[in-house]
């Protein structure tokens, strides 16, 4: 019997996202990007038509504001390229 050390197998790429949330709250996002929830709130107020505004695009689930991490990552990349 062959003994294979733990950690030798890489997780299949299609399963790597499972432990990562798809969406986050303003409080969580604020901690991740080091801005206050109030700043995120101020940025949300600039989104009038759903197409342009400051900060990352957001959506609501009922009254709850949520951010898709994929959209936040794209927004951050766009900031870096400016």
PyMOL commands that place a pseudoatom at each C-alpha (Angstrom):
pseudoatom trace, name=CA, resn=UNK, resi=1, chain=A, elem=C, hetatm=0, pos=[0.000, 0.000, 0.000]
pseudoatom trace, name=CA, resn=UNK, resi=2, chain=A, elem=C, hetatm=0, pos=[1.303, 3.433, -0.963]
pseudoatom trace, name=CA, resn=UNK, resi=3, chain=A, elem=C, hetatm=0, pos=[1.036, 6.189, 1.617]
pseudoatom trace, name=CA, resn=UNK, resi=4, chain=A, elem=C, hetatm=0, pos=[0.321, 9.612, 0.154]
pseudoatom trace, name=CA, resn=UNK, resi=5, chain=A, elem=C, hetatm=0, pos=[1.034, 12.615, 2.389]
pseudoatom trace, name=CA, resn=UNK, resi=6, chain=A, elem=C, hetatm=0, pos=[-1.917, 14.768, 3.363]
pseudoatom trace, name=CA, resn=UNK, resi=7, chain=A, elem=C, hetatm=0, pos=[-2.193, 17.885, 1.233]
pseudoatom trace, name=CA, resn=UNK, resi=8, chain=A, elem=C, hetatm=0, pos=[-0.704, 16.277, -1.859]
pseudoatom trace, name=CA, resn=UNK, resi=9, chain=A, elem=C, hetatm=0, pos=[-3.973, 16.321, -3.770]
pseudoatom trace, name=CA, resn=UNK, resi=10, chain=A, elem=C, hetatm=0, pos=[-5.158, 19.637, -5.152]
pseudoatom trace, name=CA, resn=UNK, resi=11, chain=A, elem=C, hetatm=0, pos=[-8.850, 20.275, -4.942]
pseudoatom trace, name=CA, resn=UNK, resi=12, chain=A, elem=C, hetatm=0, pos=[-10.501, 20.202, -8.386]
pseudoatom trace, name=CA, resn=UNK, resi=13, chain=A, elem=C, hetatm=0, pos=[-10.861, 23.739, -9.729]
pseudoatom trace, name=CA, resn=UNK, resi=14, chain=A, elem=C, hetatm=0, pos=[-14.643, 23.488, -10.014]
pseudoatom trace, name=CA, resn=UNK, resi=15, chain=A, elem=C, hetatm=0, pos=[-14.879, 22.851, -6.250]
pseudoatom trace, name=CA, resn=UNK, resi=16, chain=A, elem=C, hetatm=0, pos=[-12.487, 25.548, -5.019]
pseudoatom trace, name=CA, resn=UNK, resi=17, chain=A, elem=C, hetatm=0, pos=[-15.265, 28.150, -4.741]
pseudoatom trace, name=CA, resn=UNK, resi=18, chain=A, elem=C, hetatm=0, pos=[-17.431, 26.080, -2.400]
pseudoatom trace, name=CA, resn=UNK, resi=19, chain=A, elem=C, hetatm=0, pos=[-15.940, 27.503, 0.821]
pseudoatom trace, name=CA, resn=UNK, resi=20, chain=A, elem=C, hetatm=0, pos=[-16.158, 31.046, -0.478]
pseudoatom trace, name=CA, resn=UNK, resi=21, chain=A, elem=C, hetatm=0, pos=[-19.407, 33.006, -0.168]
pseudoatom trace, name=CA, resn=UNK, resi=22, chain=A, elem=C, hetatm=0, pos=[-20.980, 34.303, -3.368]
pseudoatom trace, name=CA, resn=UNK, resi=23, chain=A, elem=C, hetatm=0, pos=[-22.415, 37.396, -1.722]
pseudoatom trace, name=CA, resn=UNK, resi=24, chain=A, elem=C, hetatm=0, pos=[-21.560, 39.474, 1.338]
pseudoatom trace, name=CA, resn=UNK, resi=25, chain=A, elem=C, hetatm=0, pos=[-23.242, 42.102, 3.480]
pseudoatom trace, name=CA, resn=UNK, resi=26, chain=A, elem=C, hetatm=0, pos=[-22.075, 45.732, 3.594]
pseudoatom trace, name=CA, resn=UNK, resi=27, chain=A, elem=C, hetatm=0, pos=[-20.541, 45.083, 7.012]
pseudoatom trace, name=CA, resn=UNK, resi=28, chain=A, elem=C, hetatm=0, pos=[-18.511, 42.144, 5.728]
pseudoatom trace, name=CA, resn=UNK, resi=29, chain=A, elem=C, hetatm=0, pos=[-17.474, 43.952, 2.561]
pseudoatom trace, name=CA, resn=UNK, resi=30, chain=A, elem=C, hetatm=0, pos=[-16.437, 46.986, 4.591]
pseudoatom trace, name=CA, resn=UNK, resi=31, chain=A, elem=C, hetatm=0, pos=[-14.109, 44.804, 6.650]
pseudoatom trace, name=CA, resn=UNK, resi=32, chain=A, elem=C, hetatm=0, pos=[-12.706, 43.129, 3.534]
pseudoatom trace, name=CA, resn=UNK, resi=33, chain=A, elem=C, hetatm=0, pos=[-11.855, 46.352, 1.696]
pseudoatom trace, name=CA, resn=UNK, resi=34, chain=A, elem=C, hetatm=0, pos=[-11.295, 48.455, 4.822]
pseudoatom trace, name=CA, resn=UNK, resi=35, chain=A, elem=C, hetatm=0, pos=[-14.022, 51.068, 4.338]
pseudoatom trace, name=CA, resn=UNK, resi=36, chain=A, elem=C, hetatm=0, pos=[-16.866, 51.860, 6.690]
pseudoatom trace, name=CA, resn=UNK, resi=37, chain=A, elem=C, hetatm=0, pos=[-20.418, 50.627, 6.100]
pseudoatom trace, name=CA, resn=UNK, resi=38, chain=A, elem=C, hetatm=0, pos=[-21.356, 54.324, 5.947]
pseudoatom trace, name=CA, resn=UNK, resi=39, chain=A, elem=C, hetatm=0, pos=[-18.998, 54.848, 2.987]
pseudoatom trace, name=CA, resn=UNK, resi=40, chain=A, elem=C, hetatm=0, pos=[-20.612, 51.910, 1.212]
pseudoatom trace, name=CA, resn=UNK, resi=41, chain=A, elem=C, hetatm=0, pos=[-24.018, 53.440, 1.947]
pseudoatom trace, name=CA, resn=UNK, resi=42, chain=A, elem=C, hetatm=0, pos=[-22.891, 56.783, 0.523]
pseudoatom trace, name=CA, resn=UNK, resi=43, chain=A, elem=C, hetatm=0, pos=[-21.609, 55.053, -2.615]
pseudoatom trace, name=CA, resn=UNK, resi=44, chain=A, elem=C, hetatm=0, pos=[-24.896, 53.166, -3.036]
pseudoatom trace, name=CA, resn=UNK, resi=45, chain=A, elem=C, hetatm=0, pos=[-26.786, 56.474, -3.106]
pseudoatom trace, name=CA, resn=UNK, resi=46, chain=A, elem=C, hetatm=0, pos=[-24.887, 57.416, -6.301]
pseudoatom trace, name=CA, resn=UNK, resi=47, chain=A, elem=C, hetatm=0, pos=[-26.355, 54.425, -8.181]
pseudoatom trace, name=CA, resn=UNK, resi=48, chain=A, elem=C, hetatm=0, pos=[-29.423, 55.995, -9.770]
pseudoatom trace, name=CA, resn=UNK, resi=49, chain=A, elem=C, hetatm=0, pos=[-29.956, 54.017, -12.967]
pseudoatom trace, name=CA, resn=UNK, resi=50, chain=A, elem=C, hetatm=0, pos=[-28.339, 50.744, -11.912]
pseudoatom trace, name=CA, resn=UNK, resi=51, chain=A, elem=C, hetatm=0, pos=[-25.588, 51.224, -14.494]
pseudoatom trace, name=CA, resn=UNK, resi=52, chain=A, elem=C, hetatm=0, pos=[-23.276, 53.906, -13.124]
pseudoatom trace, name=CA, resn=UNK, resi=53, chain=A, elem=C, hetatm=0, pos=[-22.247, 54.973, -9.675]
pseudoatom trace, name=CA, resn=UNK, resi=54, chain=A, elem=C, hetatm=0, pos=[-19.476, 55.006, -7.132]
pseudoatom trace, name=CA, resn=UNK, resi=55, chain=A, elem=C, hetatm=0, pos=[-18.456, 51.833, -5.401]
pseudoatom trace, name=CA, resn=UNK, resi=56, chain=A, elem=C, hetatm=0, pos=[-19.272, 48.282, -6.413]
pseudoatom trace, name=CA, resn=UNK, resi=57, chain=A, elem=C, hetatm=0, pos=[-22.678, 47.413, -7.857]
pseudoatom trace, name=CA, resn=UNK, resi=58, chain=A, elem=C, hetatm=0, pos=[-25.077, 45.946, -5.288]
pseudoatom trace, name=CA, resn=UNK, resi=59, chain=A, elem=C, hetatm=0, pos=[-28.493, 44.318, -5.136]
pseudoatom trace, name=CA, resn=UNK, resi=60, chain=A, elem=C, hetatm=0, pos=[-31.174, 43.819, -2.528]
pseudoatom trace, name=CA, resn=UNK, resi=61, chain=A, elem=C, hetatm=0, pos=[-32.773, 40.715, -1.110]
pseudoatom trace, name=CA, resn=UNK, resi=62, chain=A, elem=C, hetatm=0, pos=[-35.888, 42.232, 0.367]
pseudoatom trace, name=CA, resn=UNK, resi=63, chain=A, elem=C, hetatm=0, pos=[-34.487, 45.078, 2.445]
pseudoatom trace, name=CA, resn=UNK, resi=64, chain=A, elem=C, hetatm=0, pos=[-31.023, 43.524, 2.773]
pseudoatom trace, name=CA, resn=UNK, resi=65, chain=A, elem=C, hetatm=0, pos=[-28.195, 44.974, 0.680]
pseudoatom trace, name=CA, resn=UNK, resi=66, chain=A, elem=C, hetatm=0, pos=[-25.778, 42.427, -0.746]
pseudoatom trace, name=CA, resn=UNK, resi=67, chain=A, elem=C, hetatm=0, pos=[-22.647, 42.526, -2.902]
pseudoatom trace, name=CA, resn=UNK, resi=68, chain=A, elem=C, hetatm=0, pos=[-21.483, 39.774, -5.258]
pseudoatom trace, name=CA, resn=UNK, resi=69, chain=A, elem=C, hetatm=0, pos=[-17.796, 39.113, -4.570]
pseudoatom trace, name=CA, resn=UNK, resi=70, chain=A, elem=C, hetatm=0, pos=[-17.199, 38.592, -8.295]
pseudoatom trace, name=CA, resn=UNK, resi=71, chain=A, elem=C, hetatm=0, pos=[-18.530, 42.103, -9.004]
pseudoatom trace, name=CA, resn=UNK, resi=72, chain=A, elem=C, hetatm=0, pos=[-16.444, 43.578, -6.163]
pseudoatom trace, name=CA, resn=UNK, resi=73, chain=A, elem=C, hetatm=0, pos=[-13.288, 41.935, -7.540]
pseudoatom trace, name=CA, resn=UNK, resi=74, chain=A, elem=C, hetatm=0, pos=[-13.985, 43.367, -11.007]
pseudoatom trace, name=CA, resn=UNK, resi=75, chain=A, elem=C, hetatm=0, pos=[-14.597, 46.812, -9.506]
pseudoatom trace, name=CA, resn=UNK, resi=76, chain=A, elem=C, hetatm=0, pos=[-11.311, 46.639, -7.589]
pseudoatom trace, name=CA, resn=UNK, resi=77, chain=A, elem=C, hetatm=0, pos=[-9.438, 45.556, -10.727]
pseudoatom trace, name=CA, resn=UNK, resi=78, chain=A, elem=C, hetatm=0, pos=[-10.944, 48.480, -12.625]
pseudoatom trace, name=CA, resn=UNK, resi=79, chain=A, elem=C, hetatm=0, pos=[-9.738, 50.846, -9.890]
pseudoatom trace, name=CA, resn=UNK, resi=80, chain=A, elem=C, hetatm=0, pos=[-6.218, 49.444, -10.184]
pseudoatom trace, name=CA, resn=UNK, resi=81, chain=A, elem=C, hetatm=0, pos=[-6.130, 50.000, -13.939]
pseudoatom trace, name=CA, resn=UNK, resi=82, chain=A, elem=C, hetatm=0, pos=[-7.124, 53.687, -13.681]
for i in range(1, 82): cmd.bond("trace and resi %d" % i, "trace and resi %d" % (i + 1))
show_as sticks, trace
zoom trace
